[in-house]
Amino acid sequence: MCIRRFVKALEPKRDSRVTSQDHAARRQRILLCRESPNRLDRISSIFGLGIGAMDLGISISSGSVEIPENSATSVDNTINEDIFNIPKSEKSTNVQSIEYEIDCDRDPGRNFKNAYNLLCSGLGPYQPTDCNFPKVNGRKFRIEWYVKYPWLEYSPSQNSVYCFYCRALPSASCDQAFITNGFKSWKKMNEYSTNHSKSFGHKESLTKYASLKSAIKHGNVISKIDSNHKKVVKENREYIKCLLETLLYCAYQGIPIRGHRENEDSENMGNFLELMKLRAKDNNILDRYFLQKEKSFRYVTGTHTNEFISLMAAFVTKSIIKDIQLAGIYSILIDETQDLARHEQVSFIIRYVDGNLNPHEVFIGFYRTARTDGECLTNLITVVLNSYNLRIEDLRGQCYDGAASMRGSYNGVQAKIRTENPLAFYVHCHAHILNLCLVDLAKQVSYVRNIFGTLKTLHSFIGASSNRYQIFEQIRTKMGDKIGPKTLKSLSDTRWSCRIDALDSVVSNFTVILKTLEDISEQDSINGSDASSLLFSISNFEFVFCIVFLNDVMRETNILSKYLQSPNINYANVNTMTLQTVAILSEHRSVTEFDKTWNKAMEITKKNNISSPKLPRKRTIPLKLGGGQVNSTDITSVQDMYKINIYYIVLDIVIKEIQDSFKENDLNILQAMKDVIISEKPENNSIKLVCETYNLDFNEVTIELAMFNRMFKTKYDEFNIDNKIAYLLCGDIQIGFTNYTKIIKIFLTIPTNTSSCERTFSCLKHLKSYLRTSMGQERLSGLALLQIQREVPIDFDKVIDEFVSNGVGGNRKLTLK
């Protein structure tokens, strides 16, 4: 009867008697093994017997077996115990699951070939004690021989004895009487058994058994080499991970990595190496590899750091591109600027919407371009998209600033892109549009132009000199004025919030500025005249009224400006916010709001002893030229003059500029999608335009809209895009409204501003500073990508695998796999 099963442990047990219950128990414990044609070869290949023999101090030569006395005694004594006396945990570690097949009959006389299988199964010599030992010539087998010769086993069927270990692990010089024939001459039992114990064949079998036992307990040569290899690889990879973590920290913080001198004598080896030295104090791996130089190669040179940066940046990019490809459609945001090395850098941003209808704007990298004309930039965009396997057919929107090379109707980038994909609608950045409105305001109204010119001169005069700025700080500290900005702010046409900052700083520090100019005009003989001129320019009601009024106007527009810079907004939100801003500015165009502004200005003038406003002297025409008055009006009071000539004019220009400029982006398709998505009963023309543009079925879309809006009204009262999206995601009902979901996804994918590009320029300014102008383009783009897209997790193991595969022949000097 044969049994087949899988086991993972070898637990021997000596049988004292054979019963039916014993057979049932053995069937649960026997480890089954398929016997090999060459037993010795199989033992060597599986268990590595040579190592075990050497470990026990046993040497085998062609003529004899040399076993030290202590070793021979220990081997013989071990036989009396369990064959494999190994803890269970060690067995599971060193012995793999092996499939065994043996005969359940333990009688060596019936099956003398199964001894090796029994040994591998954890069983020892078969030594029954409950059977009748027949007499031959007046003599019979004695049970005491089991103790005297522990290798002995008895066959009831043949009434003979065998050597279990010589049967299991035979050698050429073994006595065949104890292996195949069986020994039954009881008269000479002691003599022959003693001689057999001392024979070369028996000792060789015991040596093989000892090696087998040692191999099972401690592992063979291959397993030990493999274990050591795994340990080395683990430590090497841990060291590379420490390098990557340190580099990534420097990239996240935007700090320089290399030092001017990085040799051992340098007092400052740069942020990267100094941080490695600091971490080595608490990190054993870094201490051994980096400080003690346990390995000859440390991978800290500029070449390797650049490679590590490129690999981590590539991993982040691959993760981003995977998300974009899952989204299916995307839009691009492009803007360019010049770095300190006078290289034109193009910031490349991609906008997409995930499965939960959340918009994302991700940075792909900086790309250097020789020219900024429409053709060159279009080629650059095409090359970048192709390099990431992004189809231009999936492009749904493009957002740029108002430069002619970008927005040109014929040779601009947007026009060239739309010739390849008409669905890639162009949107002029709304934040840039608002900024242009405010710039135009300063150019059209002389009062506003003069005010901003004075503010610019005031900032330059006080801030250009440390002595003059120190006077400003001392006076401010002395007056105890801790409210508002502490410094004066500069003006710029490209910084969107600079106007409100400059106005707010002057209004908050107006008294300090007056006293500072007075002090300079009295004490500074060189610049005193300039201070007096500035003091005269700001010490009048007209200046005070304008800065107070413009401060209120810019505060309202600044709220809109900050809102327009958000990457999460869409066309519907922009429309709503713009209309609300225009409505608030229109409310300011009233007598009540004018009186509030007037009273604020009067308080400031009285506080600083500035003369009250007066009507200007009426200019008359000489009599010889006909006489009369110039520009005769019906204005009879000072308030009416400021109200009509300054207050109302500024508000009217701002409102008109915003309304007219923002109409540029009121595309028919955007208006139609807004109507379809938000309105309770959208117009058929809007539905038809959306369906024709994006190849949707008109009837299906109409049915979906009617059903969705009916369901939507049961939970929400206000129809807006945010509530619509929230309801669509609630309960995962978007599965039933595939067309409506697709329209929303396209609508959210179309960008409204390029503020994300502007933010990358801030990163560029920190990375490519005047000390780092020689930085390579790949390194610059990689560091910028790691800093800007820091929320993307990096799998260091995959980065290390890529590092290994990029080596010569797929190898590195440090073993990493």
C-alpha positions, 0 to 999 in steps of 0.5 A: 500500500503506497501513500502520497502526501506533502510535508515540511518537517522531518520528525523521526520516531523509533518503532518498538512494535508493529501493530495496526494502530501503529500503521495508522499513526505512521500514515499520518507521519511518514514523509513520502519521497520518490526514490532516485536511481542514484541515491548518493548523487541525490543526497549530495545534490539535495543536502550538500553532504560534503559541508556536513562532513567537514563540519563534523571533522570527518575526512574521507579518503580512498583507503580509509575514513578518519573520524576523531574519537570525539566525533565518532562517539558523538555520531554513534551516540546520536543514533540512539536519539531521534534521527533528526532532532531539529526544532520545528522552526529550523525544519521549516526554514531549511527543508523544502516541501518534498514529495515522498513515496514509500512502502508502509511495510518496514520489514527490511527483509521484504523491501531492502531498498526503502531504507533511504526513503525511510531515513528521509522520512525521519524514521530510524532502524526497524527494531521490533520487540513484541514478535517471536524470535525463532531459534536456529540451532538452539540460538535466537536473536537477542533484544539487547543487541538493539542497545549494543548496536543501535544501527541494527534492525531485525526482519521478522520475515527473514529472521535476520538482521541488517544495518539500517545506515548501510542500507540507506547510504551504502558504499562500495565496500559495505558488507552485503550481508548487512545490506541485502542478504541479511545476517542470521548466524547468531553464534557469530553475531557479536564478532561480526557486528563489532567488525562491521561497526569498525569497517570502512563501509559502515563508517562512510555510511555514518559520515554520510548520515552525519552530513545529511543531518547537518545539511538539514539543520544548517543548510547546504552550500547553495542555501548559505551562499544564497542567504549571504547574497540576499543579506548583501543585496538588502544592505546595498539597496538600503544604502541606495535608498538612503542616498535617494531619500537624502537627494529627494529631501534636497529636491523638495526643499529646493536647496543646492545639492553640490558643494564648491569643493567636495574633497575630504579636506573641505569644510563644507562639502555641500548640502547633500554630502553634509546631510549624508554625514549627519544622517550617518550618525544615526544610521548604521548602513550610512556609517559603514558605507559612506563614512567608513567606506566599507565599500569602495564605491559610494555613488555620491559623485555628480554623475550618479546624483544626476542619474538618481534625480533623472530616475526619480523624476522619470518615475514621477512623470510615468505615474502622472502620465498613467493617470492622464492616459486613464482620464482619456482627455486632457488640456495643456497650459503653456507659458515661457520665461527667461532664467538667469542664464538668459535661456528661454524656459517653457513651463509645460502643464497638463490638466485632466479630470479623474474618475471622481471628477476632480480636476488636476493640473500637473507639471511635466517639466521645463523645456528650453527653446531657442525661439518663442514664435508660434511655429517653434512652440507648436513643434515643441508641444507636439514633440513633448506630447508624442514623447509621452504617448499622448495623442493630440486627438485627445486634446480638449483645451489650450490656455496661454497668455495674451502674447501674439505668438500664442493667441494669434489667429493665423500663426499663433500656437492655438491656431496651429494646434486647432488645425490638427485638432479642432476640439482643442479650444483656446482660452485666454488666461482669465488672470492675465485678462484681469491684470491687463484691465488694471494696467489699462486703467492706469494708462487711461486715467491721469489721476491713477497714472500719477498716483502709481508713478508717485508710489513707484518713486517713493518705494525707490527713494526710501528702499534704495538707500539703507540709511533712508530705510533705517530712518523709516524703520526707526520712525515706525518703531518709535510711533509703535505702529504695528498694524499693516505692512512693515515695508513699502512694496514695489510695483510691476505690470506682471505681478498681479497683486502688487498694486493692492500691496503697494497701496495698502502699505502706503495707506497703513504707513502714511504718517510714517512716510510723511515724517520720514520725508520731512526728516530726510529733507531737513538732514540730508543735504544731497537727497533732501531736495528729492525728499521735499519734492516727494513730500509735496506730491503726497501732502495733498488731499488729491493723493490721499483720496486717490490712494484710499479710493484705489485701495478699495477698488483694488481690494475687490479686484484682488479677490477676483484675481486670487480666485482666478488663480485656482486650478480647481475652478471652471468656466461656470465658476469664473463667469459667476465670480466675474459677474459678482465682482462687476455687481460689487463695483457697480454698487460702489458707484453710488453717493453713499459709497463715495461719501464713505471714501471721502470721509476716510480721506478727510480723516487721514488729512486731518490727522496729518495736518494736510490742507482741505481740498479746494476747487481749482482756479478756473482758467480763462481765455485772454480777451485778445483770444476771445475771452471766456472760460476753459472747460466750463462745467456745472461743478460747484463743489469739491466733492462733485469734482472728485466724484465726477472726475475721479470716482465715477470715471475709474469705476466705469473704466474698470467695470467696462474693461472687465466686461469687454475683456472677459467676453473674449472667452465667452465661446459658444461651446462653453456657453452651451455646455454651461447651459446643458450642465447647470440649467434645469431646462437647457435650450435645444440649441445648446444641446444640439451644439454640444452633441454635434461638437462632441459626437453625442446622440441628441435623443439620449442626451435629452432623455438623460438631462430630463431624468437627471434634473428631475432626480436632482430637484428632489435633493437640491434646490439651487442649480449650480455645477458644484451641486450637480457634480456632488449629486452625480457622484452620490450613490454612483449614479453616473453609471446611468448618465454616461453622456451627461458625465462625459459633458461634465468631464470635458467642461471641467477639463478645459482650463481657465488660467495659467497660474500653475505655470506662473507658480513653476516660475517661482520654483525656477527662480529658486533653483536656477539662482545666480550661483547655479546658472550652469545647471544642465537642462535635464537636472533643472527639469528633474529637480523642478518636477520633484519639488512641484509634484512632491505629492506623488509617492516614489517607490525607491525599489523600482527606482533602484531596479531601473538604476541597475538595468541602466548599468553596463550589462545590467549590473552595478559595482554594488550588488543590488539584485 
